[in-house]
Amino acid sequence: MENAAPAIAEPSLSKKPSPSFRLRNGSLDALRLRRVFDLFDRNGDGEITLDEMASALDALGLGADRSALEAAVGGYVPAGAAGLRFEDFESLDRALGDALFGAVLEEVPEEEEDEGDLKEAFRVFDEDGDGFISAAELQAVLKKLGLPEARSLASVQEMICNVDRNCDGRVDFGEFKNMMQGITMRGA
């Protein structure tokens, strides 16, 4: 099983994903993928079960069909394991990336790539598309992710204030970019 990758069910998306969604910086990929893995691994046991994956996808509004999920992911779960270990999750991520986006053929300059990734991430939070992230929008995304910080609007407003350099009560793309670059520098 180690030598041959399992056949993966062809993913179906109603909207074609942006090429910038696929990360291409190896060290950032691993860090970001680890964070996603940890979010999905709700009980922290080092494995993501199909139930945990389905719950996480449902929480993100992606409505997981259990049989399709099992068909796509089941081949990556090692025999005797309850779920995907991080290494298995990486293999699944690579296979899904290739299936959705094709192999990465051309190198995109890292600065352009990072800017595109940040714009995609910003759009996730900027739900109304006005170019700003409000406390209400941030709270809605945190709720979807099941994070406890979403319970209190005051704590969400405090998060906004910590990033809001021009004190207008919301986060623009420049402020978001500065915050994310700070997180990447400290987290790398």
N, C-alpha and C positions, 0 to 999 in steps of 0.2 A: 504493500500500500504506500510505502514511503517513496517509491520510484515513480509510480503512475498517479497522476492527479485524477481524482474522480471526475466523471462527466458531470457538468453542471447544467441544470435546466436553464433554458434561455430566459433571461429576465424580461419582464414586460413592464414598461413604464408608459403612462399616458402622455408624459411630456419628455422630450429628449433632454437629457441632462447636459449641463454646460461642460465643455471640456475642462474648464478650470476647476471643476469639482474633483477631478482626479488629481491627486497630489503627486508631485514628481520629485520632491526633495527627500532623499532617503532618511536623513535623521529626523526631519520634521514629520515625515510620514509615520515613522515608528512611534514617535511621541504622541501624535494625534490619534493613531490607531489604538495605542495603549489606553488613552483616555476614553475612547469609545468603548473598548473592551470592558474597562472598569465600570462604565455607566451601565452597560448591559448585564454585567455580572452582579446582580442585585445583592446576593448573599455573600459575595466576596470569597467564594471558595476556589477561585482560579479557573472555573469552567462556566461557559454560557450554555445553559440548557435551551432546548427549543422553546420551552415555556417562557424563560427569561427573555429570549430574543423576540418572541411574539408579543410579550408585554411591552417591551421597549419600543417596538415598531408601532404598536397600537397607541402608545403614549405620544408618539411623534405624529400621529394622525395618518400613518401609512398602512393601516389595516392589514395585518398579516393573515393570509389564507394558510391555515395550519398544514394542509397537505402539500401545498406548493412550497412552503417553507421547509418542510421535511424533505421534499424531493431535492431542493437546491442545497440544503445544508447537511443533510443526513450522511452523505458520502464523506464529509470532512470530519465527522465525529469518529475518533478511533474506537476500535472494537473494545468493549468493556468499559468505556468511559461514559459518564453521564451527559457530557456536553463537549463543546469546543474548548480546548486549551488555547492560550494566546497564539502559539505557533500554528495551530489549525485555523484560527481566526485570520491570521496573516495570509495563509494559503487561500482561504475563501475570498478574502479581500482582493488578492491578486487576480484570481479567476473571474470574479465579478467585474473588476475594473477592465480586464481584457475583453470580456463579453459585452460590456456596455460601451466602452470607449475605443476598443481595439488596442493593439500594442502601441506604446508610445514610440513614435518613429522619429520625430524631430525634437530637438532640445529647445525648449522655450527659455529665454533668459530668466534666471531665478527671480530677478526683481519684478518682471512682468507677471510671472507665475504667482508669486506671493501676493501681488496687488490683486490679481484675478480671484485668488482664493479668499482674500479678505473681503472683496466686494460681494462674493457669493455669501460669505458668512454674515456680512452686514445686512444683506437682503433678507436673511432668515429672521433677524430681529426686527427689521423695519417692515412690519406687516402691512402698513397702509401705503408704503412706497413713497412717502413724502421726503425721504432723504434724511430723516432723523429717527432716532430710537427714543421713544418716550418711556417713562416709568411703567405705564400701563402695558406697552408692547413688551418690554423686558419681563415684566411679571407674567404675562401670558406665555412666553416661551419657557420661562423657568417652571411654570405650572405644568406645561406639556412634558417637560423632562422629569417631573416629579421631584423637584428640588425643594427642600424645606424653606429656602430663602423667599420663595414665592408667596408664602403665607402672609407676610406683612408688607403692605405697600410702603410703609415708612422705611423698611430696610432696603427695598428696591430703590426708593428715591435716594437713599444714602449711597447706594452703588452708583447711581447716575451722577450724583454730586462729586464722587471721587474721580470721575473721568471727565466731567463737563468743565472744560477749561474756560469757556466764555460765559459761564454761569447763566445760560438761557434755559436750564431745566431739562435739556435733552442732549443726546449725543449725536454729533454729525460724523460723517465718515472719517474725517481727519482725526477727531478725538478717539474714535473706535480703533483706527489704525495705530495710533500712538499707544493705546492701551494694549492692543494685541502684540505689538512688537515688544513692549515691556514684559508681557507674560512669556513670550517665546524666549527672550534673553534670559530671564530668571529661571525658566523651566528647562532650558536646553543643557 
